[in-house]
């Protein structure tokens, strides 16, 4: 599983980094670490729009999202 750390970044940067990771590692599971609720929701929606399986939520004061093909 590849891990993408976008904590501290504002949109659209998290989406851009996730999009790059999806291209660089096709078919691989990605773990995305986020610090903002709106970034979490935006990345979640982006992945769902791409037809990917998404799960995750708050972890302590941050967010974690697992994206699967």
C-alpha positions in Angstrom: 0.0 0.0 0.0 1.4 3.4 -1.0 1.0 6.2 1.5 0.3 9.8 0.4 0.7 12.5 3.1 -1.1 15.7 2.2 -1.5 17.0 5.7 -1.2 20.8 5.9 -2.0 21.3 2.2 -5.1 23.1 0.9 -7.2 22.1 -2.0 -6.6 21.6 -4.9 -3.2 20.3 -3.9 -4.4 17.1 -2.1 -6.5 16.2 -5.1 -3.6 16.9 -7.5 -1.2 14.7 -5.5 -3.7 11.9 -5.2 -4.3 12.1 -9.0 -0.6 11.8 -9.6 -0.3 8.9 -7.3 -3.2 7.1 -9.0 -1.3 7.5 -12.3 2.1 6.5 -10.9 0.8 3.4 -9.1 -2.2 2.1 -11.2 -4.1 -0.7 -9.5 -2.5 -0.1 -6.1 -4.2 0.6 -2.8 -3.5 4.2 -1.5 -3.6 5.4 2.0 -4.1 9.2 2.1 -3.3 11.2 5.3 -5.2 14.5 5.6 -5.5 17.2 8.1 -8.6 19.1 7.0 -12.2 17.9 6.8 -12.9 19.7 3.6 -9.8 18.2 1.9 -10.9 14.7 3.1 -14.4 15.2 1.6 -12.9 16.6 -1.7 -10.5 13.7 -2.1 -13.2 11.2 -1.2 -15.5 12.7 -3.8 -12.8 12.8 -6.4 -12.0 9.1 -5.9 -15.6 8.1 -6.0 -16.1 10.0 -9.2 -13.3 7.9 -10.6 -15.2 4.7 -9.7 -12.8 3.8 -6.9 -13.7 2.2 -3.6 -13.1 4.6 -0.7 -13.3 4.1 3.1 -11.9 6.0 6.0 -12.7 8.8 8.4 -11.3 10.8 11.3 -8.3 9.4 13.2 -7.6 11.4 16.3 -7.6 15.0 15.0 -6.7 14.2 11.4 -8.2 12.0 8.6 -7.2 8.8 6.9 -8.6 7.6 3.6 -8.0 4.3 1.9 -8.5 4.2 -1.9 -8.8 0.9 -3.6 -9.2 0.1 -7.3 
